[in-house]
Amino acid sequence: MPLVLFFIFFITLFFIAQSLSKNLFLLFYLFSRSRETSIEILTWAFLPGTIIHELSHLFLAELLRVKTGSLTFKPEIRENGEVRAGGLKIAKTDPLRHFLIGLAPTLTGLSLIFALAHFYLFSRFKIFFDLTTPQLGLLFLACYFVFQLSNTMFSSKKDLETALFPLLIVSLLVTAFYFSGLKVTLSPGLTKNISQGLINIDLSLGMTILIDLLFLGGIKLLLALKKPRIS
């Protein structure tokens, strides 16, 4: 059950992130009346998350001994209209390492969200009404950081363009183990720890969904207030 919830929450976050980007773009467009300007503001708005995203690619590429080229965090609108928030050039490598490098931002994002929620946010929300003004400021910053991570941690299509090969290999191995009759039995203690770990991750993702929905609600409210004033 915790594993099923993880995938449900993860997919939910993905769609919320898509909705947040679209609504933020609309909000910026209502003020700027320019598509290019709105896209540029949007990419700059997510710059902290973009930096973490690209550095995740870089660090894992270096760890896996894959050569890297230029690294940029500057937003770029290409001639075909495609928006590139940042980028890292990596040398050609085998599909497995390419897939792992592409997946790095998602793994980093999930890890940081879990750490923030588990070690900071949970305890602060329990005593929310007793927090001082500086503590409330730090709480807001932590929520904003979670917002940044959850909206920039998803890997792009290009990042995962070699995903089919590793997933196929894993599927074949699982199938081979299943039909060979081999069984992997985990100790009750380890099973309990894994289950509890997944529950903690699910709670972190649930809190992240709540934070993102609050941001989305605020953006939609601003849109509702602004639209009637536009002739």
Backbone bond lengths (Angstrom), bond angles and torsions (degrees), N, CA, C in turn:
res aa  C-N    CA-C-N  psi(-1)  N-CA   C-N-CA  omega(-1)  CA-C   N-CA-C  phi
1 M - - - 1.468 - - 1.537 113.02 -
2 P 1.358 119.80 -47.14 1.467 119.33 177.65 1.525 112.83 -57.50
3 L 1.352 117.18 -36.46 1.460 120.46 179.90 1.526 110.80 -67.79
4 V 1.330 116.44 -39.47 1.471 120.80 177.57 1.526 110.07 -63.52
5 L 1.335 116.35 -43.24 1.464 120.79 178.09 1.522 111.33 -61.92
6 F 1.334 116.12 -37.72 1.459 120.09 178.83 1.527 110.39 -57.54
7 F 1.324 116.74 -49.31 1.464 120.10 -178.73 1.529 111.45 -66.49
8 I 1.333 116.97 -37.14 1.468 119.96 177.81 1.527 110.48 -63.50
9 F 1.332 116.53 -47.13 1.463 120.97 179.69 1.528 111.27 -64.98
10 F 1.332 116.58 -40.29 1.463 120.70 -178.36 1.531 110.39 -63.87
11 I 1.325 116.55 -45.99 1.467 120.79 179.08 1.530 110.42 -65.53
12 T 1.332 116.41 -38.78 1.467 120.57 177.33 1.518 110.85 -60.81
13 L 1.336 116.63 -43.85 1.464 120.96 177.94 1.522 111.67 -61.04
14 F 1.321 116.39 -38.29 1.466 120.61 179.47 1.530 110.56 -60.34
15 F 1.318 116.61 -46.81 1.468 120.05 -178.46 1.527 111.90 -71.14
16 I 1.334 116.94 -33.72 1.463 119.63 175.54 1.524 109.99 -64.87
17 A 1.338 116.53 -40.61 1.465 121.06 178.31 1.525 110.70 -60.86
18 Q 1.335 116.84 -41.38 1.461 120.76 177.44 1.529 110.43 -62.21
19 S 1.317 116.64 -43.95 1.462 121.17 -179.51 1.528 111.60 -66.38
20 L 1.331 116.63 -39.71 1.461 120.66 178.19 1.521 111.39 -61.57
21 S 1.322 116.96 -44.50 1.465 120.98 179.93 1.524 110.86 -61.72
22 K 1.326 116.59 -44.67 1.471 120.73 -179.21 1.524 111.54 -64.43
23 N 1.328 116.47 -43.89 1.462 119.83 -178.57 1.524 112.30 -71.24
24 L 1.328 117.13 -35.84 1.462 119.82 174.98 1.523 110.87 -64.78
25 F 1.326 116.11 -40.59 1.466 120.09 177.00 1.529 110.17 -60.13
26 L 1.335 117.37 -45.00 1.464 121.09 179.04 1.526 111.13 -61.20
27 L 1.336 115.93 -40.87 1.462 120.22 179.51 1.522 110.91 -63.19
28 F 1.328 116.94 -46.76 1.463 120.52 179.10 1.531 111.00 -65.50
29 Y 1.334 116.14 -34.20 1.466 119.87 -179.50 1.531 111.19 -68.58
30 L 1.329 116.85 -36.02 1.460 120.30 178.62 1.524 111.54 -62.29
31 F 1.325 116.51 -30.24 1.461 120.51 179.29 1.531 112.07 -88.30
32 S 1.325 117.48 -40.85 1.467 120.56 -173.99 1.525 113.27 -91.10
33 R 1.347 117.58 -28.07 1.460 123.56 -175.72 1.518 112.12 58.18
34 S 1.318 116.83 25.14 1.467 122.34 179.73 1.525 108.97 -136.26
35 R 1.333 116.36 125.81 1.459 120.44 -179.38 1.522 110.96 -64.17
36 E 1.340 116.32 -46.61 1.461 120.46 -177.51 1.522 111.53 -62.83
37 T 1.341 115.86 -43.71 1.466 119.88 179.58 1.525 111.05 -64.31
38 S 1.330 116.21 -40.46 1.467 120.91 -179.45 1.521 111.44 -63.86
39 I 1.337 115.98 -42.27 1.465 120.24 178.47 1.522 110.75 -64.45
40 E 1.327 115.76 -41.24 1.470 119.52 -179.08 1.527 110.82 -65.79
41 I 1.338 117.23 -42.95 1.467 120.51 177.83 1.525 110.17 -62.26
42 L 1.337 115.62 -40.90 1.464 120.60 -179.51 1.525 111.45 -61.23
43 T 1.323 116.55 -45.16 1.466 119.75 -179.43 1.527 111.49 -68.12
44 W 1.329 116.97 -35.78 1.461 119.26 176.35 1.529 110.84 -69.21
45 A 1.333 117.01 -32.68 1.468 120.77 179.91 1.523 111.60 -62.90
46 F 1.337 115.73 -30.48 1.464 120.42 -179.72 1.535 111.93 -101.23
47 L 1.331 116.87 19.83 1.468 120.45 -177.23 1.530 113.50 -57.91
48 P 1.351 120.49 -45.21 1.476 118.87 179.32 1.523 112.72 -56.43
49 G 1.326 116.36 -43.49 1.458 119.93 178.15 1.513 112.50 -67.73
50 T 1.344 115.95 -35.70 1.467 120.50 178.47 1.523 110.99 -64.13
51 I 1.334 116.37 -40.02 1.469 120.65 178.82 1.529 110.21 -60.83
52 I 1.332 116.50 -46.56 1.471 120.33 178.49 1.525 110.34 -63.00
53 H 1.327 116.67 -40.34 1.469 122.20 179.44 1.528 111.02 -57.94
54 E 1.331 115.78 -52.26 1.468 119.72 -176.23 1.530 112.27 -71.08
55 L 1.331 116.87 -36.46 1.469 119.30 177.94 1.529 111.15 -66.33
56 S 1.324 116.68 -30.50 1.472 120.23 176.20 1.522 110.20 -63.05
57 H 1.339 115.84 -43.99 1.468 120.06 174.96 1.531 110.29 -57.54
58 L 1.341 114.80 -47.87 1.468 120.86 -175.03 1.526 111.90 -62.44
59 F 1.326 117.37 -49.85 1.465 120.69 -176.07 1.526 111.92 -63.31
60 L 1.329 117.20 -41.62 1.464 118.54 -179.48 1.524 110.87 -72.07
61 A 1.328 116.84 -34.33 1.465 119.71 176.46 1.527 110.40 -61.80
62 E 1.331 115.91 -43.12 1.464 119.89 178.10 1.525 110.51 -65.58
63 L 1.334 116.70 -39.71 1.463 121.29 179.79 1.526 111.20 -63.88
64 L 1.326 116.52 -36.39 1.468 121.52 -179.61 1.529 112.35 -89.52
65 R 1.330 115.87 6.42 1.466 122.73 177.45 1.529 112.14 60.16
66 V 1.314 114.75 44.51 1.465 121.17 174.10 1.523 107.37 -107.35
67 K 1.320 117.00 125.76 1.460 120.86 -176.88 1.529 110.87 -65.27
68 T 1.331 115.21 140.85 1.462 120.95 179.56 1.522 110.21 -120.27
69 G 1.341 114.88 156.10 1.457 121.09 178.71 1.514 110.93 -112.09
70 S 1.320 115.59 -137.67 1.463 120.83 -175.95 1.527 111.57 -67.84
71 L 1.318 114.65 144.56 1.460 122.58 178.60 1.520 108.02 -122.27
72 T 1.333 116.84 128.40 1.464 120.08 -179.78 1.522 110.50 -136.35
73 F 1.323 115.07 145.60 1.463 121.35 175.23 1.528 110.58 -113.75
74 K 1.340 116.08 2.68 1.462 120.73 -175.87 1.520 110.81 -78.12
75 P 1.344 118.09 129.04 1.464 120.78 177.50 1.526 111.21 -62.40
76 E 1.312 115.94 142.92 1.466 121.03 -179.15 1.530 109.51 -142.05
77 I 1.346 115.66 130.39 1.460 121.48 175.24 1.521 107.51 -105.51
78 R 1.309 116.70 113.87 1.452 121.19 -176.32 1.528 111.21 -79.71
79 E 1.334 115.80 169.59 1.459 121.28 -176.00 1.524 112.80 -61.92
80 N 1.331 116.86 -31.24 1.468 120.38 -179.74 1.531 112.77 -82.50
81 G 1.347 116.51 5.21 1.460 120.97 178.55 1.517 113.91 90.05
82 E 1.332 117.70 -5.78 1.465 121.49 179.57 1.521 110.42 -69.81
83 V 1.324 115.72 137.76 1.461 121.46 -179.40 1.520 109.50 -100.57
84 R 1.321 115.61 128.34 1.462 120.97 177.94 1.519 107.92 -118.71
85 A 1.337 116.21 110.48 1.463 120.76 -175.98 1.525 112.02 -75.80
86 G 1.307 117.33 -27.02 1.461 123.01 -179.52 1.507 107.71 -174.38
87 G 1.301 117.20 176.00 1.454 117.62 -179.17 1.514 113.44 -169.94
88 L 1.329 114.89 153.34 1.462 122.69 176.11 1.518 108.16 -136.01
89 K 1.308 116.15 127.62 1.461 120.01 177.15 1.526 109.24 -87.59
90 I 1.328 115.62 130.08 1.464 119.72 176.78 1.522 109.30 -124.94
91 A 1.319 115.02 150.66 1.466 120.10 -179.75 1.527 110.10 -71.71
92 K 1.322 115.82 160.25 1.462 120.17 177.08 1.525 109.11 -64.34
93 T 1.317 115.12 136.33 1.465 120.13 -179.33 1.526 108.93 -146.10
94 D 1.308 116.53 -177.78 1.464 119.51 -179.02 1.529 110.09 -71.44
95 P 1.339 117.67 157.22 1.470 121.63 -175.85 1.527 114.37 -57.22
96 L 1.339 116.99 -35.78 1.459 119.47 -177.48 1.521 111.55 -65.54
97 R 1.336 116.58 -49.24 1.458 119.65 -179.75 1.530 111.27 -66.59
98 H 1.324 116.72 -36.96 1.466 120.53 177.16 1.525 110.18 -61.56
99 F 1.324 116.05 -42.32 1.468 121.45 179.48 1.529 110.97 -64.43
100 L 1.333 117.10 -44.44 1.463 120.96 -179.54 1.527 111.32 -64.42
101 I 1.330 116.45 -40.57 1.468 120.50 177.84 1.527 109.95 -64.61
102 G 1.330 116.21 -40.17 1.458 120.10 178.53 1.516 112.92 -66.31
103 L 1.322 116.47 -30.87 1.464 122.05 -178.11 1.529 112.62 -84.16
104 A 1.323 117.22 -12.19 1.469 122.14 -173.89 1.531 114.38 -53.45
105 P 1.353 120.21 -45.50 1.469 119.13 -179.23 1.525 113.52 -60.70
106 T 1.327 116.65 -35.93 1.463 120.21 179.14 1.523 110.60 -66.56
107 L 1.329 116.38 -44.13 1.467 120.66 179.05 1.528 111.08 -64.74
108 T 1.336 116.03 -41.30 1.467 120.56 178.55 1.521 110.63 -65.26
109 G 1.327 116.09 -45.66 1.459 120.66 -179.52 1.515 112.32 -60.20
110 L 1.324 116.51 -46.43 1.467 120.53 179.33 1.527 111.26 -62.86
111 S 1.333 116.48 -40.36 1.472 120.72 -179.59 1.525 111.43 -64.55
112 L 1.338 116.77 -44.63 1.462 120.64 -178.96 1.526 111.55 -69.37
113 I 1.332 116.57 -38.77 1.464 120.26 177.21 1.528 109.99 -61.95
114 F 1.330 116.14 -45.02 1.467 120.15 178.83 1.527 110.65 -61.00
115 A 1.331 116.78 -45.72 1.465 120.64 -178.46 1.531 111.18 -62.07
116 L 1.334 116.47 -45.52 1.465 120.17 -179.67 1.527 111.79 -64.09
117 A 1.322 115.29 -45.89 1.464 119.30 -177.59 1.525 111.49 -68.14
118 H 1.325 116.38 -46.59 1.466 121.12 -173.41 1.528 112.41 -71.71
119 F 1.336 116.53 -39.96 1.464 119.37 -173.18 1.532 113.95 -99.13
120 Y 1.342 117.74 -8.71 1.471 118.87 -177.95 1.531 113.34 -134.44
121 L 1.330 116.98 -57.93 1.462 120.03 -170.90 1.524 113.50 -64.99
122 F 1.335 117.35 -43.68 1.466 119.92 -178.23 1.525 111.35 -56.12
123 S 1.320 116.66 -46.64 1.465 120.50 -177.31 1.528 111.59 -68.70
124 R 1.342 117.27 -33.68 1.467 120.31 -178.73 1.528 111.93 -73.57
125 F 1.321 117.10 -39.19 1.461 119.56 179.82 1.527 111.75 -66.46
126 K 1.331 116.66 -27.80 1.467 120.27 179.41 1.528 111.52 -66.88
127 I 1.347 116.91 -28.75 1.468 120.89 -179.22 1.529 109.77 -118.53
128 F 1.342 116.40 33.66 1.470 122.16 -172.58 1.526 112.35 -52.60
129 F 1.329 117.28 -46.91 1.462 120.90 -174.31 1.531 112.83 -76.57
130 D 1.316 117.28 -6.85 1.464 120.89 177.91 1.528 112.21 -103.16
131 L 1.335 116.87 1.69 1.458 120.23 -177.37 1.525 111.13 -75.78
132 T 1.332 116.25 145.00 1.458 121.14 175.08 1.528 109.09 -80.82
133 T 1.326 116.15 170.54 1.471 120.22 -178.77 1.531 112.33 -59.12
134 P 1.354 119.30 -46.78 1.477 118.53 177.11 1.525 112.73 -60.18
135 Q 1.339 116.61 -37.72 1.465 120.01 179.35 1.525 111.07 -66.93
136 L 1.341 116.35 -36.53 1.462 120.28 176.63 1.525 110.63 -65.54
137 G 1.333 115.62 -35.78 1.463 119.86 177.00 1.519 111.44 -64.01
138 L 1.330 116.32 -43.31 1.464 120.59 177.61 1.525 111.22 -65.45
139 L 1.338 115.85 -36.68 1.464 120.35 177.94 1.525 110.56 -63.36
140 F 1.326 116.36 -42.79 1.464 120.09 178.39 1.527 110.70 -63.72
141 L 1.334 116.76 -41.80 1.466 120.19 178.80 1.526 111.14 -62.10
142 A 1.331 116.25 -40.57 1.464 120.29 178.31 1.526 110.52 -63.74
143 C 1.336 116.39 -42.04 1.471 120.47 177.97 1.524 110.60 -64.76
144 Y 1.327 116.24 -39.23 1.465 120.31 178.48 1.528 110.67 -64.92
145 F 1.323 116.65 -38.15 1.462 120.66 178.70 1.526 110.37 -65.57
146 V 1.337 116.52 -40.99 1.468 120.86 175.86 1.525 109.81 -61.85
147 F 1.330 116.38 -41.43 1.466 122.04 177.19 1.525 110.69 -59.14
148 Q 1.331 116.78 -44.90 1.465 121.22 178.38 1.528 111.11 -61.87
149 L 1.313 116.37 -47.61 1.469 120.92 -177.89 1.522 111.76 -62.27
150 S 1.329 116.35 -45.87 1.464 120.18 -174.53 1.519 112.80 -70.24
151 N 1.336 117.20 -17.90 1.459 120.19 -179.48 1.522 113.36 -101.81
152 T 1.321 116.78 -2.73 1.472 119.15 179.91 1.526 112.72 -129.64
153 M 1.324 118.04 2.61 1.468 119.82 -175.22 1.525 113.13 -83.66
154 F 1.329 117.38 -14.89 1.461 119.30 -175.54 1.526 111.10 -75.40
155 S 1.315 115.61 133.69 1.462 121.50 -179.23 1.526 109.94 -74.61
156 S 1.330 115.68 146.56 1.462 120.98 179.96 1.526 110.52 -81.22
157 K 1.336 115.55 171.07 1.463 120.19 177.46 1.527 110.63 -60.13
158 K 1.333 115.85 -38.43 1.466 119.60 -179.94 1.522 110.92 -66.41
159 D 1.342 116.53 -37.22 1.468 120.53 178.88 1.525 111.57 -60.97
160 L 1.334 115.46 -33.79 1.470 120.31 -173.76 1.524 112.58 -108.79
161 E 1.340 117.05 21.71 1.464 119.64 -175.91 1.529 112.97 -66.25
162 T 1.329 118.11 -19.48 1.470 120.71 178.36 1.531 111.86 -105.72
163 A 1.335 116.62 15.36 1.468 120.28 -175.18 1.521 112.82 -65.85
164 L 1.329 117.26 -28.19 1.464 120.61 -174.42 1.524 112.12 -60.01
165 F 1.331 116.99 -42.60 1.469 120.57 -176.41 1.531 112.13 -64.60
166 P 1.346 120.33 -52.65 1.475 119.82 178.22 1.526 112.75 -60.80
167 L 1.335 117.04 -39.60 1.464 119.74 179.76 1.522 111.35 -66.16
168 L 1.328 116.06 -34.93 1.464 120.38 177.39 1.523 110.73 -65.93
169 I 1.336 116.39 -42.28 1.468 121.28 178.80 1.528 110.54 -62.20
170 V 1.344 116.11 -45.37 1.469 120.49 179.40 1.524 110.43 -62.07
171 S 1.331 116.65 -42.32 1.470 120.98 179.49 1.521 111.24 -61.92
172 L 1.328 116.16 -41.59 1.467 120.48 178.99 1.526 111.39 -65.13
173 L 1.339 116.55 -40.68 1.465 120.50 179.22 1.527 111.27 -65.15
174 V 1.337 116.09 -43.86 1.468 120.18 178.74 1.522 110.54 -62.37
175 T 1.334 116.07 -42.62 1.466 120.72 178.86 1.524 111.15 -63.20
176 A 1.345 115.96 -42.00 1.464 120.56 179.81 1.527 111.13 -63.60
177 F 1.338 116.47 -42.86 1.466 120.49 177.93 1.525 110.85 -62.41
178 Y 1.330 115.73 -40.41 1.464 120.48 -176.92 1.525 111.39 -64.43
179 F 1.335 116.51 -47.58 1.464 120.15 -176.41 1.529 112.82 -78.86
180 S 1.340 116.55 -17.70 1.463 119.06 177.83 1.530 111.73 -78.97
181 G 1.320 115.89 -14.17 1.464 119.89 179.02 1.513 113.68 86.22
182 L 1.335 117.05 2.48 1.462 120.21 179.06 1.524 110.06 -72.08
183 K 1.307 116.50 138.22 1.452 121.57 179.22 1.523 110.01 -126.36
184 V 1.324 114.59 134.81 1.462 120.31 176.60 1.526 107.57 -104.23
185 T 1.318 116.21 115.53 1.463 121.24 -177.99 1.524 109.87 -106.91
186 L 1.327 115.60 124.04 1.457 120.81 178.56 1.521 109.71 -95.18
187 S 1.313 115.63 148.21 1.463 119.82 178.01 1.528 109.48 -67.07
188 P 1.339 117.48 151.21 1.473 120.73 179.70 1.529 112.64 -55.11
189 G 1.334 116.17 -38.07 1.462 119.75 -179.86 1.513 112.16 -64.63
190 L 1.343 116.15 -44.12 1.461 120.51 -179.99 1.522 110.67 -66.94
191 T 1.332 116.10 -40.76 1.466 120.49 178.20 1.527 111.02 -60.42
192 K 1.336 115.52 -41.86 1.463 120.32 179.29 1.526 111.09 -64.55
193 N 1.344 116.85 -41.98 1.466 120.88 -179.76 1.527 111.35 -64.97
194 I 1.337 116.35 -41.47 1.467 120.34 178.75 1.527 110.23 -63.89
195 S 1.336 115.63 -43.80 1.464 120.55 179.56 1.524 111.31 -62.47
196 Q 1.333 116.80 -43.04 1.460 120.83 179.55 1.520 110.70 -66.85
197 G 1.337 116.49 -37.73 1.458 120.45 177.17 1.517 111.83 -61.63
198 L 1.331 116.39 -43.42 1.467 120.92 178.40 1.526 111.23 -65.01
199 I 1.336 116.19 -37.79 1.469 119.88 177.92 1.526 110.34 -63.06
200 N 1.334 117.02 -42.70 1.465 121.04 178.58 1.525 111.36 -63.86
201 I 1.330 116.34 -39.65 1.463 120.13 177.20 1.526 110.16 -65.30
202 D 1.338 116.52 -41.59 1.465 120.52 178.40 1.528 111.17 -61.12
203 L 1.336 116.68 -41.69 1.462 120.42 178.09 1.526 110.84 -62.89
204 S 1.338 115.95 -39.21 1.462 120.75 178.70 1.525 110.91 -64.47
205 L 1.331 116.44 -43.64 1.462 120.34 179.14 1.527 110.78 -68.03
206 G 1.333 116.62 -36.60 1.459 119.94 176.78 1.519 111.41 -61.55
207 M 1.340 116.74 -42.74 1.458 120.88 176.95 1.526 110.56 -64.82
208 T 1.325 116.75 -37.94 1.463 121.22 178.96 1.524 110.75 -63.58
209 I 1.327 116.51 -41.55 1.467 120.65 176.71 1.523 110.14 -59.77
210 L 1.337 116.95 -43.08 1.462 121.35 178.91 1.527 110.76 -61.59
211 I 1.328 117.08 -45.48 1.467 121.48 179.69 1.524 110.56 -61.65
212 D 1.327 117.06 -46.23 1.467 120.86 -179.21 1.527 111.43 -64.90
213 L 1.331 117.00 -37.41 1.467 120.17 178.55 1.528 110.95 -66.76
214 L 1.337 117.23 -34.46 1.464 120.31 175.96 1.524 110.67 -65.15
215 F 1.335 116.96 -43.38 1.463 120.66 176.10 1.529 110.29 -62.77
216 L 1.333 116.49 -44.14 1.463 120.90 -179.64 1.528 110.73 -62.95
217 G 1.329 116.55 -41.17 1.458 120.26 177.81 1.521 111.87 -62.45
218 G 1.335 116.46 -41.09 1.460 120.48 177.95 1.518 112.15 -63.83
219 I 1.335 116.27 -40.73 1.471 120.95 178.96 1.525 110.60 -65.24
220 K 1.332 116.81 -43.56 1.467 120.66 179.20 1.528 111.04 -64.54
221 L 1.324 117.15 -34.78 1.462 120.82 177.07 1.528 110.41 -64.75
222 L 1.333 116.68 -44.22 1.464 120.59 177.23 1.522 111.22 -62.35
223 L 1.326 116.56 -38.69 1.465 120.41 177.42 1.524 110.69 -63.26
224 A 1.327 116.29 -42.82 1.463 120.48 -179.50 1.529 111.46 -65.18
225 L 1.342 116.44 -35.50 1.461 120.51 179.48 1.521 112.10 -75.33
226 K 1.327 116.24 -32.11 1.460 120.80 -174.91 1.522 112.81 -84.33
227 K 1.304 118.12 -37.84 1.468 121.31 -173.16 1.526 114.32 -56.70
228 P 1.342 119.84 -44.59 1.463 118.98 -178.76 1.522 114.01 -61.42
229 R 1.340 117.15 -21.40 1.459 120.41 -178.59 1.522 112.68 -83.55
230 I 1.321 116.60 -10.68 1.464 120.64 179.64 1.520 108.98 -90.51
231 S 1.328 116.98 119.36 1.467 120.99 -179.19 1.513 111.21 -80.42
